[in-house]
Every structure is written in structure tokens, then in C-alpha cells.
Amino acid sequence: MIWLQGEGEVHQLDLITYLCGSINSESYPVSENIPVFASLRLPRNRRKLSRSIKHFVKNDYAMYLIDQLLTLDQNSRISATAFLSHQFFEAEMPCDLADMGLRFCQAMEATSGNSSSFCAYYITD
């Protein structure tokens, strides 16, 4: 499954900032070390991740885990150890998770207003 599949680098950044918020020195501190960063005209967005997926992700643990996984700053992002021991994996699943990825992709496409943006394809295997 591919989420947030952009049609090019600029479109990719648009999709990321749509959900995860603006990419700036506060949300992504290493951006100051990237020479071309200062010349980029990136969209300024508030983080919309929770608001965009809350109708499709009903489990609070899942919502928190997704939010932690999609944190822009890699130093603030959840570690592999913390991920594997996250409460989401210990909690009882509220529904069958087999088609949750597809529903998420459909929801992202619907909320973005761009039918080709979020999921290039979905693998069910």
C-alpha cells in the first residue's frame, strides 16, 4: 500500500504538509541544514492528520500511534522499540482490520478533494 503518493516532488510535499502540517525549522529542525530549503515555497498548513482520519480510525490507541508515526521531526517520531510495545497492539481490536488501509486511502482521497492524490494502489495480499 502506498499512502500520500505524489505525482512529483512538489506534489509529494503538498500532500505531506496537507496532513502533517507545515515543514519548517520548528516541525523539521534539520531543514535549516538543507541548502535549497530557504528557497522553497512550501504550503503553510496546520497539522490536519487527526481531524482528517478521526472518522475512519475509531481506536484512540491507533489514532495516537498513526500520529506518532507521521511526525515530521525524526527525533520526535516514535522509536521502533516504542512502536513494538505500543498499547495499540495489546488492546482488543474494535473491528476487522483487513480493509482498514483501503478505507483510509479512500477517506484521504475524499477529504483532500483530489481523487488521484493519496493512494496509488492498494495491495490486499
N, C-alpha and C positions, 0 to 999 in steps of 0.2 A: 504494500500500500504506500502511496506517495501522497503526503499532505502538503499543502502550500507549494504546489508545483508551478513555478513561474514560467512565462514564455520567454524570458530573458533575464539578465541580471537586475535590471531596473524594476521589472515587474515582480521579480522574486523579493526584492527589498520592500516594494509596496505591500505585498501580501504579508510579509513578516511584521511590518510596522502596523498593519491593519489590526492584527490580533495582539501582538506583543508590545505595542507602543513604540514611541519614537526611539530611534537609535541615536544616542548622544553620549557625551562623556560621563553622564550620570548613570545611564542604564547599561552602558557598554564602555567601561573605563579605558580599555586598550585601544579604543577608536582614536585616541589622541596620538598613538604611535603609528597610525596608518597615514602616510603622506597625502594620499588622494582624498582622505576623509573630509578635510576642510573645504574642498571644492565641490563636494557632493551636495545636491539639493534634495535632501530626503524629506519625505512627508512627515509632518508633525501630527502624531496621533496619541491619544490616551490608550492605555492598555485596555483592550476590549475582550480579552480571552474569556474570562469568567462569564461576562454578560452574553457573549456570543454562543457559548456552549451549554449554559445552565439548563436550557430546556431539553437537552439531549443527554446530559450526564447528570443523573439524579443522585448518585452516590457522592457524599461530601468528601470521602477519602479519595475517590477517583478525581474529583474536581481539583483538590489540593495537589495531588500528585501530578496531574497534567500541567497545572500552573507552575509547579516547581521544575518540571522537565523543560518547559518553554520559557525559562528565564533567560534573558539576553546575556547577562554577565555570567560567564562560565565560572567565575569564582563564587558566585551566589547560587548557582544551579545545584540541584540535589546531586550528591555523590552516588556512585554505583552501589556502595555499601548501604547508604541510607535508602536508596531506591529498593534494593532487595529485601530490606527489613521493614518497608513501609506498611502501615496498618491496612492499607487497601488490600494487600494480599492475604491478610489474616481475617478480614471481615467477610461475612456471608454476602455472596453476590446478589444484588437486588433483581437481576434479570439475566437472561441468556446473553452472553457477551459475543456470540458468534457473528452477529451482524452489526455490532456497535460501531465498528470502524466505518462501514458503509453509511450508516445513519449520520455519523459525524461529518463525513465528507459532503453528504447531501445538505446537511444543515449549514456548513460553511459556505457552500456554493449559493444557497438560498439567502443567507444573511449578507453576503458580500455584494450581491447584485450582479455578479459576473459568473456566468454559468460555466466558464472554462477554467476558472482560477484554482480551486483548492485541491482537487484530486484528479490526477491524470488518469489513473486507473486504480482498480481495487482488486487485490488478489484474495480469493476466498480459500485457497489451499492452506 
